[in-house]
Amino acid sequence: MHAHSSVLPRNPRVVLVERIERDLHELLEALIQANCNRGREPLLKLANMKLATLRFQMCLGKDLPCLNANSYCYAAKAIDEIGSRVGGWLCSRPKVSET
């Protein structure tokens, strides 16, 4: 599919970088909002979704190739670390009794 996208007017790498930057900003926004709100579970789930999207985008960037192996490894480790922290934050939330 990528070979066929070369006829498109915009460089796919530019689009990928723009999307990565947008998703990083949205991830940061979700984490800041989760830190400032009591009902943080939906925001943390949104952050997890953004992390999953970023993981895929980084793999795509490595395959295009927009990212070299060192940059990919650095980004993958950072995304995994943030994911671990978000997961821990989700697990540590107080349990709400269901009635």
C-alpha positions, 0 to 999 in steps of 0.5 A: 500500500505504501508503494501506491501512496507515492502518487499522493501529493504530500510526503507520507513521512510529513503526515506521519510526523504531524500525527505523532506530534498531535498524538503526543500533545493529546497524550500530554493533555490527557495526563495533565487532565487526569492529574487535575481531576478526580474522575481520571479513569476515562482520561487514563484510558484515553492516554493508554489508547494514545500510547497504543497509537504512538507505538504503532506510529513508531513502528511505521516510522521505523519501517518507512524509514523515517526513524533510525534504529536508535531513535526507534529504540529510545521512543519505544522504551519511553512509550513503554515506561509511560505506559507502565506508569499509566497502568500503575496509576489505573490500578492504584485508583480507589475501587468504587463499590458497585450497587 
